Amino acid sequence: MNVPRRAAVIGLGHQALDDHLPGLAGSRSAQLVAVCDTDPSKVAAQAQQHRVPGFTDIRSLLDDVHPDFAVVAVPHHAGREVIEACAAAGVHVMKEKPFATGPAEAAALVGLCDKAGIELMITVQRRFHPVYAAAVQLLEQIGQPYLVEGRYTFHCPDPAAGWRDRARLAGGGALMDMGYHLIDLLVWYLGLPDRVLADTSTAARPEANYDAEDTALVHLAYDSGLYGSLLISRSAGPKTEHLTVTGPGGAVMIERGRVRRLAPDGQLIESFTREPAWPSAATTQIDCFCRVLDGERTNPSGPSAHVAHAAFLAAAYASQAARMPADPKEYLL
């Protein structure tokens, strides 16, 4: 058995606490060796709980510990600086989505990782959950898709809170943040659309001053004849998450923990259900990344794959600003 890879967690927000730290605890391929955050109280609590050194400065962590890789879960605007520091130290990176705040940053990070010779994997755990993987096979049974419908919504009491309320810091709002998961599934299953038409809203809290959208509706079109839409909202309850793809042979409905294949008349043909168990998916991704570092497999969620996501987002925001369709492929740099 290979010696476990040494991992640091940089950024101790809820994503790290809910996914990445439990994921590392369940991994036999990696072990936690350090934690880092700008908040000393968070650092002290997690360092004590996990019995590892804690840091408030990234470069001190990299110099003193030099982990094999870092799990990076920081605010969107801080991601590039952290990746640059890791690359300079020769430390590989697992980065919480999004990959980048725009196409130019995405292209720069691709070049940076190539030049530094480091691996970078974007943490889109749905790709490592068996329900979403099973959908790939089921989609082959419905013929050429002609309709796709996605919805991801939940009610956040204050969508204007924190750094996520400013587009210049977050790169965007709900579409850039939680919407990244649906965009990833769309690109994975169906490829990059040829046209998008987007509208966004910041109306959930009329009394608040924020410009990063709480709700987004994106209409999609492919030259193949496939069309549809994605609705993303961090203000509209109840919590829902699904993506449905329809073709001549029926439909595949992908939900959190369940995937179903339906006949054209809507009758159930087959289904697969699993409890979400998200730390398990996080562990699976960590173990996969360690196999990438060991040269045992290629990186399934690397920088070059996520350039398309940055292009989709750039086209959607350009469409919203111009109030006309945009072609995501024009934003591939």
FIBADO-590919 format. One record per residue (C-alpha): residue in one letter; residue number from 1; x, y, z. Coordinates in nm, 3 decimals, always signed. Layout:
% residues N
- res,n,c1,c2,c3
- A,NUM,X,Y,Z
...
***
This chain:
% residues 333
- res,n,c1,c2,c3
- M,1,+0.000,+0.000,+0.000
- N,2,+0.127,+0.347,-0.085
- V,3,+0.218,+0.587,+0.195
- P,4,-0.076,+0.828,+0.250
- R,5,-0.041,+1.165,+0.083
- R,6,+0.000,+1.460,+0.321
- A,7,-0.284,+1.711,+0.285
- A,8,-0.350,+2.060,+0.419
- V,9,-0.690,+2.230,+0.423
- I,10,-0.680,+2.602,+0.340
- G,11,-1.005,+2.782,+0.425
- L,12,-1.217,+2.659,+0.714
- G,13,-1.567,+2.761,+0.612
- H,14,-1.868,+2.530,+0.606
- Q,15,-1.751,+2.350,+0.289
- A,16,-1.431,+2.242,+0.458
- L,17,-1.611,+2.143,+0.777
- D,18,-1.896,+1.959,+0.605
- D,19,-1.707,+1.793,+0.317
- H,20,-1.331,+1.819,+0.300
- L,21,-1.228,+1.748,+0.659
- P,22,-1.470,+1.452,+0.692
- G,23,-1.358,+1.339,+0.346
- L,24,-0.995,+1.334,+0.456
- A,25,-1.089,+1.154,+0.778
- G,26,-1.244,+0.876,+0.570
- S,27,-0.957,+0.847,+0.324
- R,28,-0.693,+0.577,+0.332
- S,29,-0.494,+0.754,+0.060
- A,30,-0.441,+1.088,+0.237
- Q,31,-0.397,+1.226,+0.586
- L,32,-0.453,+1.574,+0.723
- V,33,-0.128,+1.743,+0.831
- A,34,-0.225,+2.112,+0.868
- V,35,-0.511,+2.362,+0.856
- C,36,-0.513,+2.729,+0.760
- D,37,-0.757,+3.021,+0.769
- T,38,-0.741,+3.396,+0.818
- D,39,-0.962,+3.359,+1.128
- P,40,-0.740,+3.258,+1.426
- S,41,-1.036,+3.118,+1.623
- K,42,-1.129,+2.880,+1.341
- V,43,-0.767,+2.773,+1.309
- A,44,-0.732,+2.707,+1.681
- A,45,-1.053,+2.503,+1.698
- Q,46,-0.974,+2.279,+1.399
- A,47,-0.605,+2.241,+1.485
- Q,48,-0.701,+2.123,+1.833
- Q,49,-0.977,+1.893,+1.709
- H,50,-0.761,+1.726,+1.445
- R,51,-0.431,+1.750,+1.635
- V,52,-0.242,+1.916,+1.351
- P,53,-0.055,+2.248,+1.320
- G,54,-0.268,+2.553,+1.243
- F,55,-0.172,+2.860,+1.041
- T,56,-0.318,+3.197,+0.949
- D,57,-0.059,+3.255,+0.675
- I,58,-0.050,+3.030,+0.368
- R,59,+0.318,+3.073,+0.293
- S,60,+0.414,+2.983,+0.650
- L,61,+0.213,+2.663,+0.614
- L,62,+0.377,+2.577,+0.282
- D,63,+0.728,+2.652,+0.413
- D,64,+0.690,+2.473,+0.747
- V,65,+0.481,+2.171,+0.649
- H,66,+0.518,+2.140,+0.269
- P,67,+0.220,+1.910,+0.215
- D,68,+0.180,+1.697,-0.095
- F,69,-0.142,+1.878,-0.178
- A,70,-0.375,+2.142,-0.040
- V,71,-0.754,+2.138,-0.037
- V,72,-0.842,+2.502,-0.109
- A,73,-1.186,+2.629,-0.005
- V,74,-1.150,+3.007,+0.008
- P,75,-1.365,+3.298,-0.118
- H,76,-1.373,+3.312,-0.497
- H,77,-1.160,+3.626,-0.528
- A,78,-0.883,+3.472,-0.314
- G,79,-0.852,+3.147,-0.508
- R,80,-0.596,+3.260,-0.764
- E,81,-0.353,+3.394,-0.505
- V,82,-0.368,+3.069,-0.307
- I,83,-0.313,+2.857,-0.618
- E,84,-0.017,+3.077,-0.716
- A,85,+0.138,+3.028,-0.373
- C,86,+0.089,+2.652,-0.388
- A,87,+0.229,+2.634,-0.742
- A,88,+0.538,+2.829,-0.637
- A,89,+0.595,+2.574,-0.360
- G,90,+0.531,+2.275,-0.589
- V,91,+0.219,+2.177,-0.393
- H,92,-0.071,+2.018,-0.582
- V,93,-0.422,+2.161,-0.534
- M,94,-0.777,+2.039,-0.492
- K,95,-0.984,+2.356,-0.533
- E,96,-1.342,+2.409,-0.427
- K,97,-1.554,+2.530,-0.719
- P,98,-1.560,+2.755,-0.912
- F,99,-1.233,+2.700,-1.095
- A,100,-1.201,+3.069,-1.181
- T,101,-1.396,+3.395,-1.172
- G,102,-1.370,+3.446,-1.548
- P,103,-1.219,+3.313,-1.873
- A,104,-0.900,+3.520,-1.844
- E,105,-0.830,+3.390,-1.495
- A,106,-0.912,+3.035,-1.607
- A,107,-0.665,+3.057,-1.895
- A,108,-0.398,+3.203,-1.666
- L,109,-0.444,+2.922,-1.413
- V,110,-0.419,+2.656,-1.684
- G,111,-0.086,+2.806,-1.790
- L,112,+0.032,+2.842,-1.431
- C,113,-0.038,+2.478,-1.344
- D,114,+0.128,+2.356,-1.663
- K,115,+0.438,+2.568,-1.602
- A,116,+0.467,+2.467,-1.236
- G,117,+0.401,+2.101,-1.312
- I,118,+0.130,+2.069,-1.049
- E,119,-0.201,+1.886,-1.068
- L,120,-0.517,+2.080,-0.990
- M,121,-0.857,+1.916,-0.946
- I,122,-1.181,+2.110,-0.905
- T,123,-1.403,+1.964,-0.632
- V,124,-1.730,+1.883,-0.805
- Q,125,-1.833,+1.591,-0.586
- R,126,-2.135,+1.495,-0.795
- R,127,-1.895,+1.348,-1.051
- F,128,-1.784,+1.107,-0.779
- H,129,-2.129,+1.010,-0.654
- P,130,-2.272,+0.688,-0.805
- V,131,-2.614,+0.838,-0.879
- Y,132,-2.468,+1.098,-1.114
- A,133,-2.229,+0.847,-1.270
- A,134,-2.520,+0.607,-1.335
- A,135,-2.699,+0.881,-1.529
- V,136,-2.428,+0.867,-1.798
- Q,137,-2.530,+0.513,-1.891
- L,138,-2.902,+0.583,-1.868
- L,139,-2.874,+0.881,-2.102
- E,140,-2.755,+0.644,-2.373
- Q,141,-3.099,+0.478,-2.365
- I,142,-3.313,+0.782,-2.456
- G,143,-3.172,+0.878,-2.796
- Q,144,-3.062,+1.225,-2.906
- P,145,-3.182,+1.465,-2.632
- Y,146,-3.408,+1.752,-2.734
- L,147,-3.499,+1.901,-2.394
- V,148,-3.306,+1.969,-2.073
- E,149,-3.451,+2.126,-1.759
- G,150,-3.251,+2.199,-1.444
- R,151,-3.346,+2.354,-1.111
- Y,152,-3.139,+2.414,-0.799
- T,153,-3.300,+2.630,-0.532
- F,154,-3.301,+2.679,-0.158
- H,155,-3.391,+2.956,+0.083
- C,156,-3.098,+3.143,+0.234
- P,157,-3.223,+3.381,+0.505
- D,158,-2.982,+3.652,+0.392
- P,159,-2.861,+3.616,+0.030
- A,160,-2.687,+3.956,+0.069
- A,161,-2.459,+3.844,+0.352
- G,162,-2.079,+3.825,+0.340
- W,163,-1.843,+3.845,+0.043
- R,164,-2.091,+3.662,-0.181
- D,165,-2.305,+3.976,-0.209
- R,166,-2.050,+4.156,-0.432
- A,167,-1.999,+4.045,-0.792
- R,168,-1.648,+4.194,-0.801
- L,169,-1.543,+3.960,-0.517
- A,170,-1.745,+3.650,-0.602
- G,171,-1.730,+3.682,-0.981
- G,172,-2.107,+3.647,-0.979
- G,173,-2.389,+3.536,-0.754
- A,174,-2.601,+3.223,-0.730
- L,175,-2.519,+3.116,-1.085
- M,176,-2.143,+3.133,-1.025
- D,177,-2.164,+2.968,-0.683
- M,178,-2.428,+2.699,-0.635
- G,179,-2.518,+2.703,-1.004
- Y,180,-2.170,+2.572,-1.085
- H,181,-2.288,+2.222,-0.993
- L,182,-2.568,+2.222,-1.252
- I,183,-2.337,+2.376,-1.511
- D,184,-2.087,+2.098,-1.445
- L,185,-2.354,+1.832,-1.497
- L,186,-2.474,+2.004,-1.813
- V,187,-2.124,+2.020,-1.963
- W,188,-2.046,+1.664,-1.849
- Y,189,-2.361,+1.509,-1.992
- L,190,-2.439,+1.729,-2.293
- G,191,-2.143,+1.953,-2.374
- L,192,-2.121,+2.332,-2.396
- P,193,-2.434,+2.501,-2.538
- D,194,-2.414,+2.703,-2.858
- R,195,-2.631,+2.986,-2.721
- V,196,-2.742,+3.108,-2.380
- L,197,-2.990,+3.378,-2.285
- A,198,-2.976,+3.477,-1.920
- D,199,-3.169,+3.694,-1.677
- T,200,-3.077,+3.756,-1.314
- S,201,-3.239,+3.915,-1.012
- T,202,-3.135,+4.084,-0.688
- A,203,-3.492,+4.135,-0.566
- A,204,-3.513,+3.888,-0.279
- R,205,-3.418,+4.158,-0.028
- P,206,-3.531,+4.495,-0.165
- E,207,-3.396,+4.680,+0.137
- A,208,-3.043,+4.538,+0.099
- N,209,-2.761,+4.671,-0.119
- Y,210,-2.605,+4.386,-0.316
- D,211,-2.529,+4.321,-0.682
- A,212,-2.449,+3.948,-0.694
- E,213,-2.767,+3.778,-0.815
- D,214,-2.980,+3.573,-0.578
- T,215,-3.169,+3.418,-0.872
- A,216,-3.079,+3.336,-1.233
- L,217,-3.268,+3.184,-1.524
- V,218,-3.059,+3.068,-1.820
- H,219,-3.216,+2.949,-2.145
- L,220,-3.000,+2.707,-2.343
- A,221,-2.982,+2.608,-2.710
- Y,222,-2.765,+2.362,-2.903
- D,223,-2.728,+2.346,-3.279
- S,224,-2.837,+1.982,-3.253
- G,225,-3.190,+2.097,-3.168
- L,226,-3.154,+2.046,-2.793
- Y,227,-3.288,+2.334,-2.587
- G,228,-3.393,+2.401,-2.226
- S,229,-3.323,+2.607,-1.916
- L,230,-3.157,+2.620,-1.576
- L,231,-3.316,+2.797,-1.278
- I,232,-3.085,+2.879,-0.988
- S,233,-3.189,+3.059,-0.670
- R,234,-3.045,+3.094,-0.322
- S,235,-3.353,+3.280,-0.201
- A,236,-3.649,+3.073,-0.328
- G,237,-3.759,+2.774,-0.123
- P,238,-3.824,+2.488,-0.093
- K,239,-3.489,+2.323,-0.147
- T,240,-3.487,+2.143,-0.481
- E,241,-3.218,+1.997,-0.701
- H,242,-3.283,+1.813,-1.026
- L,243,-3.181,+1.787,-1.388
- T,244,-3.408,+1.619,-1.644
- V,245,-3.295,+1.528,-1.995
- T,246,-3.558,+1.417,-2.249
- G,247,-3.513,+1.239,-2.579
- P,248,-3.729,+1.034,-2.819
- G,249,-3.683,+0.724,-2.603
- G,250,-3.791,+0.885,-2.276
- A,251,-3.633,+1.091,-2.002
- V,252,-3.363,+1.065,-1.738
- M,253,-3.439,+1.249,-1.413
- I,254,-3.137,+1.311,-1.189
- E,255,-3.205,+1.420,-0.833
- R,256,-2.999,+1.437,-0.517
- G,257,-2.966,+1.070,-0.426
- R,258,-3.183,+0.926,-0.706
- V,259,-3.182,+0.881,-1.084
- R,260,-3.477,+0.748,-1.285
- R,261,-3.532,+0.654,-1.647
- L,262,-3.885,+0.712,-1.772
- A,263,-4.067,+0.597,-2.084
- P,264,-4.194,+0.865,-2.325
- D,265,-4.535,+0.853,-2.151
- G,266,-4.373,+0.910,-1.812
- Q,267,-4.393,+0.555,-1.680
- L,268,-4.097,+0.444,-1.467
- I,269,-3.864,+0.199,-1.642
- E,270,-3.580,+0.180,-1.390
- S,271,-3.432,+0.372,-1.099
- F,272,-3.128,+0.386,-0.877
- T,273,-3.135,+0.537,-0.529
- R,274,-2.864,+0.601,-0.274
- E,275,-2.855,+0.806,+0.041
- P,276,-2.655,+1.124,-0.038
- A,277,-2.360,+1.043,+0.195
- W,278,-2.166,+1.347,+0.072
- P,279,-1.856,+1.293,+0.288
- S,280,-1.827,+0.958,+0.108
- A,281,-1.827,+1.138,-0.227
- A,282,-1.564,+1.378,-0.091
- T,283,-1.349,+1.083,+0.018
- T,284,-1.387,+0.924,-0.325
- Q,285,-1.265,+1.244,-0.491
- I,286,-0.969,+1.275,-0.252
- D,287,-0.871,+0.913,-0.317
- C,288,-0.905,+0.973,-0.691
- F,289,-0.678,+1.278,-0.668
- C,290,-0.418,+1.074,-0.483
- R,291,-0.425,+0.815,-0.763
- V,292,-0.375,+1.100,-1.011
- L,293,-0.071,+1.215,-0.813
- D,294,+0.060,+0.856,-0.806
- G,295,+0.027,+0.837,-1.185
- E,296,-0.239,+0.566,-1.170
- R,297,-0.508,+0.760,-1.357
- T,298,-0.566,+1.083,-1.547
- N,299,-0.726,+1.388,-1.387
- P,300,-1.102,+1.378,-1.463
- S,301,-1.172,+1.730,-1.334
- G,302,-0.865,+1.932,-1.420
- P,303,-0.818,+2.294,-1.532
- S,304,-0.855,+2.235,-1.905
- A,305,-1.195,+2.069,-1.850
- H,306,-1.325,+2.365,-1.649
- V,307,-1.235,+2.633,-1.902
- A,308,-1.576,+2.549,-2.051
- H,309,-1.750,+2.632,-1.723
- A,310,-1.584,+2.974,-1.713
- A,311,-1.693,+3.034,-2.073
- F,312,-2.053,+2.935,-1.993
- L,313,-2.064,+3.175,-1.699
- A,314,-1.904,+3.461,-1.894
- A,315,-2.155,+3.416,-2.175
- A,316,-2.446,+3.408,-1.931
- Y,317,-2.341,+3.731,-1.761
- A,318,-2.269,+3.896,-2.097
- S,319,-2.614,+3.791,-2.218
- Q,320,-2.777,+3.937,-1.908
- A,321,-2.595,+4.267,-1.953
- A,322,-2.671,+4.296,-2.327
- R,323,-3.020,+4.141,-2.304
- M,324,-2.947,+3.918,-2.600
- P,325,-2.814,+3.565,-2.659
- A,326,-2.443,+3.491,-2.629
- D,327,-2.227,+3.203,-2.756
- P,328,-2.018,+3.045,-2.475
- K,329,-1.766,+2.919,-2.730
- E,330,-1.666,+3.280,-2.801
- Y,331,-1.538,+3.298,-2.441
- L,332,-1.307,+2.999,-2.466
- L,333,-0.960,+3.151,-2.427
***
